[in-house]
Amino acid sequence: MRWQKQERASRGMEWSPTGRVFTTRSGEPLDAANVRRDFKAIVKKAGLKPEWTPRELRHSFVSLLSDHGIPLERIALLVGHSSQATTEAVYRKQLRPVITQGAEAMDDIFADDRAPSARVDLYP
């Protein structure tokens, strides 16, 4: 973001204020093909599996937020979805910890002190 401030100051009226975090030097949205090409080079240099794409970063972002207990409505807002139902449908696997924690909480609430609680894996 620091370089964006510098670019905005040096370009003046040529700067396009899109409000995006990742932009071209003139503030325009990045071209998807260029992002994939550059990301592929970074993945190769880092020694990661070549099938990694920027999409995995987005899924990792959602998964990490979910793991840290960020509510679904906040995650939806952060990934730009107008509805948390969209986030839930698209990122169902990444939201697993929230669902599992909910099931465990219900087990604890309704636990029978005489028997160990039976846990059911919702996603075998």
N, CA, C and O atoms as a MOPAC input file, in Angstrom:
PM7 MOZYME 1SCF
protein

 N      0.82300 1    -1.17800 1     0.00000 1
 C      0.00000 1     0.00000 1     0.00000 1
 C      0.87600 1     1.25300 1     0.00000 1
 O      0.46500 1     2.31200 1    -0.47600 1
 N      2.07400 1     1.12000 1     0.53300 1
 C      2.97600 1     2.26900 1     0.55400 1
 C      3.32800 1     2.69400 1    -0.86600 1
 O      3.34300 1     3.88400 1    -1.18000 1
 N      3.61400 1     1.70500 1    -1.73200 1
 C      3.96700 1     2.06800 1    -3.10700 1
 C      2.76800 1     2.68300 1    -3.82300 1
 O      2.93900 1     3.52000 1    -4.70800 1
 N      1.53300 1     2.26500 1    -3.43800 1
 C      0.35300 1     2.86800 1    -4.05600 1
 C      0.26000 1     4.35100 1    -3.71900 1
 O     -0.10200 1     5.16300 1    -4.57100 1
 N      0.58300 1     4.70500 1    -2.48500 1
 C      0.57000 1     6.12400 1    -2.09700 1
 C      1.56400 1     6.90900 1    -2.94500 1
 O      1.27300 1     8.00700 1    -3.41800 1
 N      2.74700 1     6.31700 1    -3.12600 1
 C      3.77600 1     6.98600 1    -3.92700 1
 C      3.32700 1     7.12400 1    -5.38600 1
 O      3.48200 1     8.18000 1    -5.99800 1
 N      2.76700 1     6.03600 1    -5.93100 1
 C      2.29500 1     6.07600 1    -7.31900 1
 C      1.17000 1     7.09500 1    -7.47800 1
 O      1.14600 1     7.85300 1    -8.44700 1
 N      0.23900 1     7.11100 1    -6.52500 1
 C     -0.89000 1     8.04200 1    -6.57900 1
 C     -0.38400 1     9.47900 1    -6.56600 1
 O     -0.87700 1    10.33000 1    -7.30700 1
 N      0.61600 1     9.74000 1    -5.70900 1
 C      1.17200 1    11.09400 1    -5.60800 1
 C      1.89500 1    11.48800 1    -6.89700 1
 O      1.76400 1    12.62100 1    -7.36000 1
 N      2.65700 1    10.55700 1    -7.47700 1
 C      3.42500 1    10.89900 1    -8.67500 1
 C      2.55900 1    10.95700 1    -9.93800 1
 O      2.88100 1    11.69800 1   -10.86600 1
 N      1.48100 1    10.19800 1    -9.98600 1
 C      0.64200 1    10.15500 1   -11.19000 1
 C     -0.50000 1    11.16200 1   -11.18000 1
 O     -1.03500 1    11.50000 1   -12.23600 1
 N     -0.87100 1    11.63500 1   -10.02400 1
 C     -1.93200 1    12.64100 1    -9.94000 1
 C     -3.21900 1    12.18900 1   -10.59200 1
 O     -3.81800 1    11.20000 1   -10.17000 1
 N     -3.65000 1    12.90500 1   -11.62000 1
 C     -4.92100 1    12.62600 1   -12.29700 1
 C     -4.90000 1    11.30900 1   -13.07700 1
 O     -5.95700 1    10.78300 1   -13.42600 1
 N     -3.71400 1    10.77700 1   -13.35200 1
 C     -3.61900 1     9.50900 1   -14.07600 1
 C     -3.97500 1     8.32700 1   -13.17900 1
 O     -4.22400 1     7.23000 1   -13.67900 1
 N     -4.00400 1     8.53200 1   -11.86600 1
 C     -4.30000 1     7.45300 1   -10.92100 1
 C     -5.80100 1     7.16600 1   -10.92700 1
 O     -6.62000 1     8.08300 1   -10.87800 1
 N     -6.14300 1     5.89100 1   -10.98800 1
 C     -7.54800 1     5.48100 1   -10.98700 1
 C     -7.90100 1     4.93300 1    -9.59800 1
 O     -7.44500 1     3.84800 1    -9.23800 1
 N     -8.70100 1     5.66000 1    -8.81600 1
 C     -9.00000 1     5.25100 1    -7.43600 1
 C    -10.06700 1     4.15100 1    -7.36200 1
 O    -11.24800 1     4.44100 1    -7.17100 1
 N     -9.64600 1     2.88800 1    -7.51300 1
 C    -10.59700 1     1.77300 1    -7.50000 1
 C    -10.86500 1     1.26200 1    -6.08700 1
 O    -11.84600 1     0.55500 1    -5.86000 1
 N     -9.99900 1     1.61600 1    -5.13800 1
 C    -10.16300 1     1.11800 1    -3.77800 1
 C     -9.65700 1    -0.30400 1    -3.59200 1
 O     -9.86000 1    -0.89400 1    -2.53100 1
 N     -9.01900 1    -0.85000 1    -4.57900 1
 C     -8.50100 1    -2.22400 1    -4.49000 1
 C     -7.13300 1    -2.23700 1    -3.82600 1
 O     -6.38800 1    -1.25800 1    -3.86800 1
 N     -6.82500 1    -3.37100 1    -3.21500 1
 C     -5.52300 1    -3.52800 1    -2.56700 1
 C     -4.44800 1    -3.80200 1    -3.61400 1
 O     -3.36200 1    -3.22600 1    -3.55400 1
 N     -4.74500 1    -4.67100 1    -4.56700 1
 C     -3.78400 1    -5.03100 1    -5.59900 1
 C     -4.19800 1    -4.36600 1    -6.90500 1
 O     -5.28500 1    -4.61400 1    -7.42700 1
 N     -3.31800 1    -3.51800 1    -7.42200 1
 C     -3.62100 1    -2.76700 1    -8.64000 1
 C     -2.38900 1    -2.68200 1    -9.53400 1
 O     -1.28300 1    -3.05800 1    -9.14800 1
 N     -2.62100 1    -2.17200 1   -10.74400 1
 C     -1.49900 1    -1.83300 1   -11.61500 1
 C     -0.87300 1    -0.54900 1   -11.07200 1
 O     -1.36600 1     0.02000 1   -10.09800 1
 N      0.18800 1    -0.10200 1   -11.68800 1
 C      0.85200 1     1.12500 1   -11.23300 1
 C     -0.01900 1     2.36600 1   -11.38900 1
 O      0.23400 1     3.39300 1   -10.75900 1
 N     -1.04800 1     2.26800 1   -12.23300 1
 C     -1.94600 1     3.41800 1   -12.40200 1
 C     -3.23100 1     3.27300 1   -11.58200 1
 O     -4.14300 1     4.09200 1   -11.70100 1
 N     -3.30100 1     2.22100 1   -10.74500 1
 C     -4.46000 1     2.03700 1    -9.87800 1
 C     -5.56800 1     1.19400 1   -10.47200 1
 O     -6.58700 1     0.96500 1    -9.82100 1
 N     -5.38700 1     0.72600 1   -11.69800 1
 C     -6.40400 1    -0.09900 1   -12.36200 1
 C     -6.38400 1    -1.52200 1   -11.78800 1
 O     -5.36900 1    -1.95600 1   -11.24300 1
 N     -7.50400 1    -2.24800 1   -11.90900 1
 C     -7.52700 1    -3.65000 1   -11.47200 1
 C     -6.51300 1    -4.47000 1   -12.26600 1
 O     -6.26000 1    -4.19200 1   -13.43800 1
 N     -5.94300 1    -5.47100 1   -11.62600 1
 C     -4.97700 1    -6.33700 1   -12.28900 1
 C     -5.67700 1    -7.24100 1   -13.29500 1
 O     -6.82700 1    -7.63300 1   -13.09200 1
 N     -4.98800 1    -7.56800 1   -14.37200 1
 C     -5.49200 1    -8.49700 1   -15.36700 1
 C     -5.32000 1    -9.92000 1   -14.83000 1
 O     -4.22800 1   -10.28400 1   -14.39400 1
 N     -6.38000 1   -10.72400 1   -14.85600 1
 C     -6.35600 1   -12.07400 1   -14.28200 1
 C     -5.26800 1   -12.94700 1   -14.90200 1
 O     -4.61300 1   -13.70800 1   -14.18900 1
 N     -5.06800 1   -12.85200 1   -16.20600 1
 C     -4.04800 1   -13.66900 1   -16.87100 1
 C     -2.65000 1   -13.30900 1   -16.36300 1
 O     -1.81600 1   -14.19100 1   -16.15900 1
 N     -2.39900 1   -12.02800 1   -16.16200 1
 C     -1.09800 1   -11.60400 1   -15.64100 1
 C     -0.90100 1   -12.07100 1   -14.20200 1
 O      0.20000 1   -12.46900 1   -13.82100 1
 N     -1.96300 1   -12.02400 1   -13.40500 1
 C     -1.87500 1   -12.49300 1   -12.01500 1
 C     -1.53500 1   -13.97700 1   -11.99600 1
 O     -0.65600 1   -14.40400 1   -11.24800 1
 N     -2.23300 1   -14.76900 1   -12.81900 1
 C     -1.96200 1   -16.21500 1   -12.86000 1
 C     -0.53000 1   -16.49300 1   -13.31300 1
 O      0.13800 1   -17.36100 1   -12.75000 1
 N     -0.05400 1   -15.76600 1   -14.32200 1
 C      1.31100 1   -15.95800 1   -14.82900 1
 C      2.33900 1   -15.64300 1   -13.74500 1
 O      3.26000 1   -16.42500 1   -13.50600 1
 N      2.17600 1   -14.49500 1   -13.09300 1
 C      3.12100 1   -14.09600 1   -12.04400 1
 C      3.04600 1   -15.03800 1   -10.84600 1
 O      4.06800 1   -15.38000 1   -10.25100 1
 N      1.83000 1   -15.45200 1   -10.49700 1
 C      1.65400 1   -16.35900 1    -9.36500 1
 C      2.32500 1   -17.69900 1    -9.65200 1
 O      2.95400 1   -18.28500 1    -8.77100 1
 N      2.19000 1   -18.17900 1   -10.88300 1
 C      2.81500 1   -19.44400 1   -11.28200 1
 C      4.33200 1   -19.37100 1   -11.10600 1
 O      4.94900 1   -20.32800 1   -10.63700 1
 N      4.92700 1   -18.25200 1   -11.47700 1
 C      6.37700 1   -18.07200 1   -11.32500 1
 C      6.76800 1   -18.05300 1    -9.84600 1
 O      7.79400 1   -18.61700 1    -9.46500 1
 N      5.95800 1   -17.41000 1    -9.02200 1
 C      6.23300 1   -17.35000 1    -7.57800 1
 C      6.12400 1   -18.73700 1    -6.96000 1
 O      6.95600 1   -19.12200 1    -6.13800 1
 N      5.09700 1   -19.48800 1    -7.35400 1
 C      4.89100 1   -20.84800 1    -6.83800 1
 C      6.08300 1   -21.72900 1    -7.20300 1
 O      6.57800 1   -22.48900 1    -6.37200 1
 N      6.53600 1   -21.62200 1    -8.44200 1
 C      7.68100 1   -22.42200 1    -8.89200 1
 C      8.92800 1   -22.06000 1    -8.09300 1
 O      9.65200 1   -22.94200 1    -7.63200 1
 N      9.17500 1   -20.77100 1    -7.93200 1
 C     10.35200 1   -20.30900 1    -7.19500 1
 C     10.31100 1   -20.75900 1    -5.73400 1
 O     11.34800 1   -21.03600 1    -5.13300 1
 N      9.10300 1   -20.83000 1    -5.17100 1
 C      8.94200 1   -21.23800 1    -3.77000 1
 C      8.99200 1   -22.75700 1    -3.60300 1
 O      9.03000 1   -23.25700 1    -2.47900 1
 N      8.99100 1   -23.48800 1    -4.71400 1
 C      9.05300 1   -24.93900 1    -4.64100 1
 C      7.72900 1   -25.59100 1    -4.25500 1
 O      7.71200 1   -26.70900 1    -3.74000 1
 N      6.62400 1   -24.89800 1    -4.50200 1
 C      5.30400 1   -25.44200 1    -4.19100 1
 C      4.77500 1   -26.24800 1    -5.37000 1
 O      5.34100 1   -26.20700 1    -6.46300 1
 N      3.69300 1   -26.97800 1    -5.14400 1
 C      3.08200 1   -27.75500 1    -6.22100 1
 C      2.63200 1   -26.80800 1    -7.33600 1
 O      2.02700 1   -25.77400 1    -7.05700 1
 N      2.92000 1   -27.14900 1    -8.58700 1
 C      2.59800 1   -26.24700 1    -9.70100 1
 C      1.10800 1   -26.01000 1    -9.90900 1
 O      0.72800 1   -25.04300 1   -10.57000 1
 N      0.25500 1   -26.87100 1    -9.36000 1
 C     -1.18400 1   -26.66900 1    -9.56300 1
 C     -1.79500 1   -25.61000 1    -8.64200 1
 O     -2.98900 1   -25.32500 1    -8.73500 1
 N     -0.98300 1   -25.02400 1    -7.75300 1
 C     -1.49000 1   -23.94900 1    -6.88100 1
 C     -1.87600 1   -22.74500 1    -7.73300 1
 O     -1.18600 1   -22.39800 1    -8.69200 1
 N     -2.99000 1   -22.11200 1    -7.36700 1
 C     -3.47200 1   -20.91700 1    -8.06200 1
 C     -3.83700 1   -19.86100 1    -7.01600 1
 O     -3.90200 1   -20.17200 1    -5.82700 1
 N     -4.07400 1   -18.62200 1    -7.44200 1
 C     -4.51100 1   -17.60000 1    -6.48300 1
 C     -5.79600 1   -17.99600 1    -5.74800 1
 O     -6.05200 1   -17.52700 1    -4.63900 1
 N     -6.58500 1   -18.84400 1    -6.36000 1
 C     -7.83100 1   -19.30800 1    -5.73200 1
 C     -7.54500 1   -20.00600 1    -4.39600 1
 O     -8.29800 1   -19.84800 1    -3.43600 1
 N     -6.46000 1   -20.77400 1    -4.34300 1
 C     -6.10700 1   -21.45800 1    -3.09700 1
 C     -5.80600 1   -20.46300 1    -1.98200 1
 O     -6.07200 1   -20.74000 1    -0.81300 1
 N     -5.25800 1   -19.31500 1    -2.33600 1
 C     -5.00200 1   -18.28400 1    -1.32200 1
 C     -6.31300 1   -17.79800 1    -0.71500 1
 O     -6.41200 1   -17.59300 1     0.49500 1
 N     -7.29900 1   -17.62000 1    -1.55500 1
 C     -8.61400 1   -17.16600 1    -1.08500 1
 C     -9.24300 1   -18.21400 1    -0.16000 1
 O     -9.79500 1   -17.87900 1     0.88800 1
 N     -9.15100 1   -19.47700 1    -0.56200 1
 C     -9.69200 1   -20.55100 1     0.27100 1
 C     -8.92300 1   -20.65200 1     1.59100 1
 O     -9.51700 1   -20.88600 1     2.64300 1
 N     -7.61300 1   -20.47700 1     1.53000 1
 C     -6.81000 1   -20.49500 1     2.76200 1
 C     -7.20400 1   -19.34200 1     3.67500 1
 O     -7.28500 1   -19.51100 1     4.89200 1
 N     -7.44600 1   -18.18400 1     3.09700 1
 C     -7.87200 1   -17.01100 1     3.85800 1
 C     -9.15300 1   -17.31500 1     4.62600 1
 O     -9.24600 1   -17.05300 1     5.82500 1
 N    -10.14000 1   -17.87200 1     3.92300 1
 C    -11.41700 1   -18.21100 1     4.55900 1
 C    -11.20800 1   -19.26300 1     5.64400 1
 O    -11.77900 1   -19.16200 1     6.73000 1
 N    -10.39700 1   -20.26300 1     5.35300 1
 C    -10.14000 1   -21.33500 1     6.31200 1
 C     -9.47300 1   -20.81100 1     7.57800 1
 O     -9.85900 1   -21.18900 1     8.68400 1
 N     -8.48200 1   -19.95000 1     7.42400 1
 C     -7.78600 1   -19.38700 1     8.58800 1
 C     -8.71500 1   -18.51500 1     9.42800 1
 O     -8.67700 1   -18.57100 1    10.65700 1
 N     -9.54300 1   -17.71500 1     8.77700 1
 C    -10.50400 1   -16.89600 1     9.52100 1
 C    -11.47100 1   -17.78300 1    10.29100 1
 O    -11.77100 1   -17.52900 1    11.45800 1
 N    -11.95300 1   -18.82300 1     9.62500 1
 C    -12.89200 1   -19.74800 1    10.25900 1
 C    -12.23900 1   -20.45100 1    11.44800 1
 O    -12.84700 1   -20.57900 1    12.51000 1
 N    -10.99800 1   -20.90400 1    11.26300 1
 C    -10.26100 1   -21.56900 1    12.34900 1
 C    -10.09600 1   -20.67100 1    13.56700 1
 O    -10.02500 1   -21.15700 1    14.69500 1
 N    -10.03600 1   -19.37500 1    13.34500 1
 C     -9.84400 1   -18.43100 1    14.44900 1
 C    -11.16200 1   -17.85800 1    14.97100 1
 O    -11.17500 1   -16.87100 1    15.70700 1
 N    -12.26100 1   -18.48900 1    14.58200 1
 C    -13.55200 1   -18.13700 1    15.15800 1
 C    -14.20100 1   -16.87700 1    14.62300 1
 O    -15.11000 1   -16.33500 1    15.25200 1
 N    -13.74800 1   -16.40100 1    13.46900 1
 C    -14.37800 1   -15.21700 1    12.88100 1
 C    -15.77400 1   -15.62400 1    12.40200 1
 O    -15.90700 1   -16.61600 1    11.68600 1
 N    -16.80700 1   -14.88400 1    12.77900 1
 C    -18.17200 1   -15.24500 1    12.38400 1
 C    -18.36000 1   -15.24500 1    10.86200 1
 O    -17.72700 1   -14.47500 1    10.14000 1
 N    -19.23400 1   -16.11900 1    10.40400 1
 C    -19.49300 1   -16.28300 1     8.97800 1
 C    -19.87800 1   -14.97500 1     8.29700 1
 O    -19.44800 1   -14.71100 1     7.17500 1
 N    -20.68800 1   -14.15000 1     8.97000 1
 C    -21.10300 1   -12.89000 1     8.33500 1
 C    -19.91800 1   -11.95300 1     8.10900 1
 O    -19.90900 1   -11.19600 1     7.13800 1
 N    -18.91600 1   -11.99200 1     8.99200 1
 C    -17.70500 1   -11.16900 1     8.81100 1
 C    -16.86200 1   -11.72200 1     7.66400 1
 O    -16.32900 1   -10.96500 1     6.85200 1
 N    -16.74700 1   -13.05000 1     7.60500 1
 C    -15.98300 1   -13.67300 1     6.52100 1
 C    -16.62100 1   -13.30900 1     5.17900 1
 O    -15.92100 1   -12.96200 1     4.22900 1
 N    -17.94700 1   -13.38900 1     5.10600 1
 C    -18.66000 1   -13.03900 1     3.86600 1
 C    -18.34100 1   -11.61100 1     3.45300 1
 O    -18.10200 1   -11.33800 1     2.27700 1
 N    -18.33800 1   -10.71000 1     4.41000 1
 C    -18.03200 1    -9.30800 1     4.13300 1
 C    -16.59700 1    -9.15800 1     3.61900 1
 O    -16.35200 1    -8.43100 1     2.65600 1
 N    -15.66000 1    -9.84200 1     4.26000 1
 C    -14.24700 1    -9.72400 1     3.89200 1
 C    -13.93800 1   -10.29200 1     2.50800 1
 O    -13.04000 1    -9.80200 1     1.82400 1
 N    -14.67500 1   -11.32300 1     2.09300 1
 C    -14.41900 1   -11.89000 1     0.76200 1
 C    -15.31800 1   -11.28000 1    -0.30700 1
 O    -15.28200 1   -11.69500 1    -1.46500 1
 N    -16.13200 1   -10.28900 1     0.08600 1
 C    -16.91400 1    -9.53700 1    -0.88200 1
 C    -18.21400 1   -10.17400 1    -1.32000 1
 O    -18.73100 1    -9.84600 1    -2.38800 1
 N    -18.75300 1   -11.07700 1    -0.51800 1
 C    -20.04200 1   -11.68000 1    -0.85800 1
 C    -21.17300 1   -10.83500 1    -0.29200 1
 O    -21.06800 1   -10.31500 1     0.81900 1
 N    -22.24600 1   -10.69800 1    -1.04700 1
 C    -23.39100 1    -9.91900 1    -0.57300 1
 C    -24.23600 1   -10.71800 1     0.40500 1
 O    -25.06200 1   -10.15300 1     1.12200 1
 N    -24.03500 1   -12.01900 1     0.43700 1
 C    -24.81600 1   -12.88600 1     1.31500 1
 C    -23.91200 1   -13.92100 1     1.96300 1
 O    -23.02200 1   -14.46900 1     1.31300 1
 N    -24.13800 1   -14.18800 1     3.24200 1
 C    -23.33300 1   -15.21900 1     3.89100 1
 C    -23.71400 1   -16.60400 1     3.37000 1
 O    -22.94100 1   -17.55000 1     3.51800 1
 N    -24.90100 1   -16.73500 1     2.76000 1
 C    -25.29700 1   -18.01000 1     2.16100 1
 C    -24.35500 1   -18.36800 1     1.01200 1
 O    -24.02900 1   -19.53900 1     0.81400 1
 N    -23.92200 1   -17.36800 1     0.26100 1
 C    -22.96300 1   -17.59300 1    -0.82500 1
 C    -21.64700 1   -18.09600 1    -0.25700 1
 O    -21.07100 1   -19.05900 1    -0.76500 1
 N    -21.17400 1   -17.44500 1     0.79200 1
 C    -19.91600 1   -17.84800 1     1.42600 1
 C    -20.02300 1   -19.27200 1     1.93500 1
 O    -19.10900 1   -20.07600 1     1.75000 1
 N    -21.13500 1   -19.58100 1     2.57400 1
 C    -21.33400 1   -20.92000 1     3.12500 1
 C    -21.35400 1   -21.97000 1     2.01700 1
 O    -20.77400 1   -23.04400 1     2.17400 1
 N    -22.01300 1   -21.67100 1     0.90200 1
 C    -22.09500 1   -22.62200 1    -0.20700 1
 C    -20.74100 1   -22.82500 1    -0.88100 1
 O    -20.36200 1   -23.95600 1    -1.18500 1
 N    -20.01600 1   -21.74000 1    -1.11400 1
 C    -18.73900 1   -21.81300 1    -1.83000 1
 C    -17.62700 1   -22.39700 1    -0.96400 1
 O    -16.78800 1   -23.15800 1    -1.44800 1
 N    -17.62500 1   -22.03800 1     0.31700 1
 C    -16.51100 1   -22.41100 1     1.19400 1
 C    -16.91000 1   -23.41400 1     2.26900 1
 O    -16.35300 1   -23.40500 1     3.36700 1
 N    -17.86700 1   -24.27400 1     1.95700 1
 C    -18.37100 1   -25.23600 1     2.93800 1
 C    -17.23700 1   -26.02000 1     3.61200 1
 O    -17.24400 1   -26.17500 1     4.83300 1
 N    -16.27200 1   -26.51200 1     2.84200 1
 C    -15.17700 1   -27.30800 1     3.41700 1
 C    -14.27300 1   -26.46400 1     4.30900 1
 O    -13.78900 1   -26.94700 1     5.33300 1
 N    -14.04100 1   -25.21100 1     3.93000 1
 C    -13.18600 1   -24.34600 1     4.72900 1
 C    -13.87300 1   -23.93300 1     6.02900 1
 O    -13.19700 1   -23.56600 1     6.99000 1
 N    -15.19300 1   -23.98800 1     6.07300 1
 C    -15.94000 1   -23.58300 1     7.26500 1
 C    -16.17900 1   -24.75400 1     8.21100 1
 O    -16.85900 1   -24.59900 1     9.22500 1
 N    -15.64300 1   -25.89400 1     7.89800 1
 C    -15.83900 1   -27.09500 1     8.69600 1
 C    -15.56700 1   -26.88700 1    10.18100 1
 O    -16.37200 1   -27.33400 1    10.99800 1
 N    -14.47000 1   -26.23000 1    10.57500 1
 C    -14.20900 1   -26.06800 1    12.01300 1
 C    -15.35000 1   -25.37500 1    12.76000 1
 O    -15.63200 1   -25.71700 1    13.90900 1
 N    -15.99900 1   -24.41800 1    12.12700 1
 C    -17.10600 1   -23.72700 1    12.78400 1
 C    -18.24900 1   -24.70300 1    13.03100 1
 O    -18.84000 1   -24.71400 1    14.11100 1
 N    -18.56100 1   -25.52700 1    12.02400 1
 C    -19.63800 1   -26.49800 1    12.15400 1
 C    -19.26700 1   -27.54800 1    13.19400 1
 O    -20.09200 1   -27.91600 1    14.02900 1
 N    -18.02500 1   -28.03200 1    13.14400 1
 C    -17.57100 1   -29.03000 1    14.11100 1
 C    -17.61000 1   -28.47000 1    15.52200 1
 O    -18.04800 1   -29.15400 1    16.44700 1
 N    -17.15700 1   -27.23300 1    15.70000 1
 C    -17.19000 1   -26.61800 1    17.02800 1
 C    -18.61900 1   -26.49600 1    17.52600 1
 O    -18.88100 1   -26.68800 1    18.71300 1
 N    -19.54300 1   -26.17900 1    16.63200 1
 C    -20.95200 1   -26.08700 1    17.01300 1
 C    -21.48300 1   -27.43400 1    17.46400 1
 O    -22.20500 1   -27.52000 1    18.45800 1
 N    -21.12800 1   -28.49200 1    16.73600 1
 C    -21.56800 1   -29.84100 1    17.11300 1
 C    -20.97500 1   -30.24300 1    18.45700 1
 O    -21.66000 1   -30.84100 1    19.28700 1
 N    -19.70500 1   -29.91700 1    18.67300 1
 C    -19.06600 1   -30.23900 1    19.95200 1
 C    -19.70000 1   -29.46400 1    21.10000 1
 O    -19.87000 1   -29.99800 1    22.19600 1
 N    -20.04600 1   -28.21300 1    20.85100 1
 C    -20.70400 1   -27.41600 1    21.89000 1
 C    -22.05100 1   -28.03300 1    22.25000 1
 O    -22.40500 1   -28.10300 1    23.42700 1
 N    -22.80300 1   -28.47900 1    21.24900 1
 C    -24.09200 1   -29.12300 1    21.52400 1
 C    -23.89100 1   -30.42700 1    22.28600 1
 O    -24.67900 1   -30.74800 1    23.17700 1
 N    -22.84500 1   -31.18500 1    21.94900 1
 C    -22.53100 1   -32.39900 1    22.70500 1
 C    -22.30600 1   -32.06800 1    24.17000 1
 O    -22.80500 1   -32.76000 1    25.05600 1
 N    -21.55200 1   -31.00700 1    24.41800 1
 C    -21.26100 1   -30.60700 1    25.79500 1
 C    -22.52300 1   -30.15800 1    26.52400 1
 O    -22.71100 1   -30.46600 1    27.70100 1
 N    -23.38100 1   -29.43200 1    25.82400 1
 C    -24.61700 1   -28.93700 1    26.43700 1
 C    -25.52700 1   -30.09400 1    26.83300 1
 O    -26.11000 1   -30.09200 1    27.91700 1
 N    -25.64400 1   -31.08100 1    25.94800 1
 C    -26.56600 1   -32.18500 1    26.19300 1
 C    -25.86900 1   -33.46000 1    26.65700 1
 O    -26.44400 1   -34.54500 1    26.58200 1
 N    -24.64000 1   -33.33300 1    27.13400 1
 C    -23.87000 1   -34.50600 1    27.55500 1
 C    -24.54100 1   -35.21400 1    28.72200 1
 O    -25.06400 1   -34.58100 1    29.63900 1
 N    -24.51400 1   -36.53100 1    28.66800 1
 C    -24.99500 1   -37.36700 1    29.76700 1
 C    -23.76600 1   -37.69700 1    30.60000 1
 O    -22.82300 1   -38.30800 1    30.09900 1
 N    -23.76900 1   -37.30300 1    31.85700 1
 C    -22.60600 1   -37.51900 1    32.72000 1
 C    -22.26500 1   -38.99500 1    32.88300 1
 O    -21.14200 1   -39.32900 1    33.26100 1
 N    -23.21000 1   -39.87700 1    32.60400 1
 C    -22.97500 1   -41.30400 1    32.80700 1
 C    -22.28700 1   -41.95300 1    31.61500 1
 O    -21.76600 1   -43.06100 1    31.74100 1
 N    -22.27100 1   -41.29900 1    30.47400 1
 C    -21.67000 1   -41.91300 1    29.29000 1
 C    -20.85300 1   -40.87000 1    28.53600 1
 O    -21.20500 1   -39.69100 1    28.51000 1
 N    -19.75800 1   -41.31700 1    27.92300 1
 C    -18.98000 1   -40.35700 1    27.11900 1
 C    -19.82700 1   -39.87700 1    25.94400 1
 O    -20.63500 1   -40.62500 1    25.39400 1
 N    -19.62600 1   -38.63100 1    25.57500 1
 C    -20.42700 1   -38.08500 1    24.47600 1
 C    -20.01200 1   -38.73000 1    23.15900 1
 O    -18.83100 1   -38.97000 1    22.90500 1
 N    -20.99100 1   -38.99700 1    22.35200 1
 C    -20.73700 1   -39.58200 1    21.03700 1
 C    -20.58600 1   -38.44200 1    20.04500 1
 O    -21.48100 1   -37.61100 1    19.88900 1
 N    -19.46500 1   -38.41700 1    19.39000 1
 C    -19.22100 1   -37.36700 1    18.40600 1
 C    -19.45900 1   -37.95000 1    17.01300 1
 O    -19.02300 1   -39.05800 1    16.70000 1
 N    -20.14100 1   -37.19700 1    16.21100 1
 C    -20.42100 1   -37.62000 1    14.84500 1
 C    -19.64200 1   -36.71200 1    13.91100 1
 O    -19.76200 1   -35.48800 1    13.97600 1
 N    -18.84100 1   -37.31700 1    13.04100 1
 C    -18.08100 1   -36.53400 1    12.06800 1
 C    -19.02200 1   -36.16500 1    10.92800 1
 O    -19.46800 1   -37.03100 1    10.17500 1
 N    -19.31800 1   -34.87800 1    10.80700 1
 C    -20.24200 1   -34.41000 1     9.78300 1
 C    -19.65300 1   -34.49400 1     8.38700 1
 O    -20.38900 1   -34.52700 1     7.40000 1
 N    -18.33600 1   -34.53000 1     8.29900 1
 C    -17.64800 1   -34.57200 1     7.00900 1
 C    -16.63300 1   -35.69600 1     7.01900 1
 O    -15.44400 1   -35.45100 1     7.22000 1
 N    -17.07900 1   -36.92400 1     6.80700 1
 C    -16.12800 1   -38.06100 1     6.85100 1
 C    -15.11100 1   -37.99600 1     5.74400 1
 O    -14.24900 1   -38.87000 1     5.64500 1

